[in-house]
Amino acid sequence: MHEFRYVRGVLHCEGASVAALARRFGTPLYVYSQRTLESRLRELTSALAPLDPMVCYAVKANSNLAVLAAFARRATGFDVVSGGELARVLAAGGDPARCVFAGVAKTAAEIEYALRQGIYCFNVESEPELARINTIAGRLGRRAPVAVRVNPNVDAHTHAKITTGTYENKFGIALEDVAGVYARAARLKHLWLRGVQMHIGSQLTSAAPFRRAVERVAPLARELTDRYGLEFFSIGGGLGIVYNPALASGDPAWWRTAAARRFLTPDRYAAAVVPPLRRLGLKILLEPGRFLVGNAGILVTRVEYVKATARKRFVIVDAAMNDLIRPAFYDAYHEIVPVRPRPGAPRRCDVVGGICESGDYFAKNRPLPPVGEGDLLALLSAGAYGSTMGSNYNTRPLAAEVLVHGRRAALVRERQPIEAIWQGERPAPWQ
């Protein structure tokens, strides 16, 4: 569960009034609950306690330094996909020796930087990448720790843009080719074959694809360990969260429904993957992102106008797709609730931003309680792939971000000044 609830008719994050935060810091505003971050981490590690896993938080989900620092102080590892993400982790106090570096397009500069920092392992996506890492490690006089990412060809049954484990995707190496890749990599003297890795997609809401992938890759992991003395098996991330409106609004009755009984929980995830993984006897890594931070954040936005046409009712807000692109990009659902609910019957409306794109929307034909100009709305479950996917489209500044712990609130990202958007730009000399 998360730490957003109504107290005396006003939405709160833990002990802080969201309305007061909006007055203090303005809108659009991301608000994060530290207690939720911590509780999700505890839930996951407790369920997987028989494996004593190394949890590597997927930085791409939410890379705010305060979020990273919260995990770093609990000795969490990190899954990074760029040199910039690794630098963020180090700035937040993270341990490079607990960082894995993934991604299909690692540059020579990023590889050298990661080696100099002493990362735990590279998750390697191709043989050319293995060759590049070997060359750079040789130049530095080091042995680079590597794990080949196995593509198990398992359909995760998630959105097409976030599935990663089938042969139609750009990620990893086909299961049947991996043994040969390790044999060739073993001849590269500047590589340390430290482990094997897989990841099949994001926002999975059933344990079955995880179980199929583990059962498919585990025998290969055993074989590779016998040959090369591997240390670990990383099973990736992908655990989904509940975007369901009943649960998002804190309705405990949701957990008694048929839908809840089918939904993926840490315990159901553990029941599916722990038995085959314990038999391997390898160190287990996992790389969760959304599960840890998704329900820990909301996006607060102010209603600018309510526009009625012959066909539609539009609630136009000051946030837009540059602040939270998931609805426009994935047709993703986010529950939208008023910060101070008004009495009255719900009316169907489209909640839209001010960007000059028809795709700039947060909800279509959604029943909402009465709202008017100046009212505050909260888009729930916005802690993952929200601010981290933000942009300056239409020369809009990046939103401010606040972290709440109990009754305390801290501005952990200032609202971007307009002038900072073009700070690195200049006219050409002849203009």
Stockholm file with secondary structure:
# STOCKHOLM 1.0

chainA/1-431         MHEFRYVRGVLHCEGASVAALARRFGTPLYVYSQRTLESRLRELTSALAPLDPMVCYAVKANSNLAVLAAFARRATGFDVVSGGELARVLAAGGDPARCVFAGVAKTAAEIEYALRQGIYCFNVESEPELARINTIAGRLGRRAPVAVRVNPNVDAHTHAKITTGTYENKFGIALEDVAGVYARAARLKHLWLRGVQMHIGSQLTSAAPFRRAVERVAPLARELTDRYGLEFFSIGGGLGIVYNPALASGDPAWWRTAAARRFLTPDRYAAAVVPPLRRLGLKILLEPGRFLVGNAGILVTRVEYVKATARKRFVIVDAAMNDLIRPAFYDAYHEIVPVRPRPGAPRRCDVVGGICESGDYFAKNRPLPPVGEGDLLALLSAGAYGSTMGSNYNTRPLAAEVLVHGRRAALVRERQPIEAIWQGERPAPWQ
#=GR chainA/1-431 SS CCSEEEETTEEEETTEEHHHHHHHHCSSEEEEEHHHHHHHHHHHHHHTGGGCCEEEEEGGGCCCHHHHHHHHTTTCEEEESSHHHHHHHHHTTCCGGGEEECCSCCCHHHHHHHHHHTCSEEEECCHHHHHHHHHHHHHHTCCEEEEEEEECCCCCCSCGGGBCSSTTSSSSEEGGGHHHHHHHHTTCTTEEEEEEEECCBSSBCCSHHHHHHHHHHHHHHHHHHHHHCCCEEECCCCBCCCCCHHHHTTCGGGGGSHHHHHSCCHHHHHHHHHHHHHHHTSEEEECCCHHHHGGGEEEEEEEEEEEECSSCEEEEESCCTTTCCHHHHHCCCCCEEESSCCSSCCEEEEEECSSSSTTCEEEEEEEECCCCTTCEEEECSCSSSSGGGCCCGGGCCCCEEEEEETTEEEEEECCCCHHHHTTTCCCCTTC
#=GC SS_cons         CCSEEEETTEEEETTEEHHHHHHHHCSSEEEEEHHHHHHHHHHHHHHTGGGCCEEEEEGGGCCCHHHHHHHHTTTCEEEESSHHHHHHHHHTTCCGGGEEECCSCCCHHHHHHHHHHTCSEEEECCHHHHHHHHHHHHHHTCCEEEEEEEECCCCCCSCGGGBCSSTTSSSSEEGGGHHHHHHHHTTCTTEEEEEEEECCBSSBCCSHHHHHHHHHHHHHHHHHHHHHCCCEEECCCCBCCCCCHHHHTTCGGGGGSHHHHHSCCHHHHHHHHHHHHHHHTSEEEECCCHHHHGGGEEEEEEEEEEEECSSCEEEEESCCTTTCCHHHHHCCCCCEEESSCCSSCCEEEEEECSSSSTTCEEEEEEEECCCCTTCEEEECSCSSSSGGGCCCGGGCCCCEEEEEETTEEEEEECCCCHHHHTTTCCCCTTC
//
